Amino acid sequence: MKPVVERFLRYVAVATDADPQSAKVPSSSGQLVLAKMLAEEMKSMGLSDVEVSDHGYVMGSLPAAAEEYPVIGLIAHLDTSDAVSGKNVRPRIVENYDGKDILLNPQEKIFLSTKDFPEILDHVGEDIIVTDGTTLLGADDKAGIASILTALEYLIDHPDIPHGTVRVAFTPDEEVGHGAALLDLERFGADFAYTIDAGPIGELCYENFNAASATIEIKGRSVHPGRAKGKMINAILIAQDFLAALPPKEIPACTEGYEGFFHVCSNVGTVENATIELIVRDHDSEHFEGRKVLLQKIVAELNSRWGEGAVSLAMRDEYRNMAEVLQYSMHIVERAYKAMEMAGVTPCVKPVRGGTDGARLSFRGLPTPNIFAGGHNCHGRFEFLPVQSLEKSMEVVVGILTGTTV
């Protein structure tokens, strides 16, 4: 088994689900377990300046083998999404995939279907790591961690290949928006960086969504239903009115590419009280602001119908499109593009339909585009990772650092 695969399988055994309800960083204890495990591995490899902060940030250095090279940062995140459990992950390698549906779990009759996920057909003949259908896999972003450390191990084993100082950071809580917040950039000391984070082979991203979260609180009035005429105000029905006012085709399931959306994350309530949690996403800043204005208009209209104060809206901007920053540092993107071509990978420049630590870091002064680690269907039980894509991710990282191929 190749080192990059062995590493990945070892990392997914550690449960690192982020906890969006926690105020702590890291939000879950498993992230600190993995952080300390990685730190020990980095020390044993021969990396220097290895440290783990109280908040679970892991940093280390590979000293320069040639002074004329820039200091490049490599970043991946420790946590996995809480959307599906990452506990007791049971990965399996399907060798020489034959193009048919993959039976993930015979007991529960769970299949990875080519009809539902046709992109798997792009990997016929390859070896594919899958789950047992009861958990996510964790390629987002343990594949990125494996890619980075295997690339550095390759350079340590080939001291004749010139490269500059490489700074490594593994961060907690990317999935809940905290990942880059507490990274000490002065201490990190990179000229620029790359996040290696999930994504199919060839993905190269320097654009992402502008993002906001919104909470809608609805106050109703409960009265005995037999005597409710003219008195009851049902918060559940007002919530339905709010949802019906959203553009029906501007949801994740109906959008792609640069198209933005509203995504309803939860909708819970009783007659007396209801709460809707949703997120707002758009690559275009003007369209993004327009989406927030639309929410305000819907709330105002409902209050005019049901009484002032019946519906309240709280919005919070989460992150912005890193293209605003990276458009002035395109040589970093071009460096990754050339590294992919050298590795025999066709670059696919596309926007991130989500967030990335790179967005926050770019706005903090560290330009940081994102490259692929090879994963598909992240955040779900049908997640899979082609082994050859993971290996190519590692080769691309080497190319970025050295300008040469593996």
Buried (B, 14 or more C-beta within 10 A) or exposed (E): EEBBBEBBBEBBBBBBBBBBEEEEBBBBEBBBBBBEBBBEBBEEBEBEBBEBBEBBBBBBBBEBBEEEBBBBBBBBBBBBBBBBBBEEBBBBBBEEBEEEEBEBBEEEEBBBEBEEBEEBEEBEEBBBBBBBBBBBBBBBBBBBBBBBBBBBBBBEEBEEBBBBBBBBBBBBBBBBBBBBBBBEBEEBBBBBBBBBBBBBBBBBBBBBBBBBBBBBBBBBBBBEEEEBEEEBBBBBBBBBBBBEBBEEEBEBEEBEEBBBBBBBEEBEBEBBBBBBBBBBBBBBEEBBBEBBEBBEEBBEBBBEEBEEEBBEBEBEEBBBBBBBBBEEBEEBBEBBBBBBBBBEBEBBBBBBBBBBBBBBBBBEEBBBBBBBBBBBBBBBBBBBBBBBBBBBBBBBBBBBBBBEEB
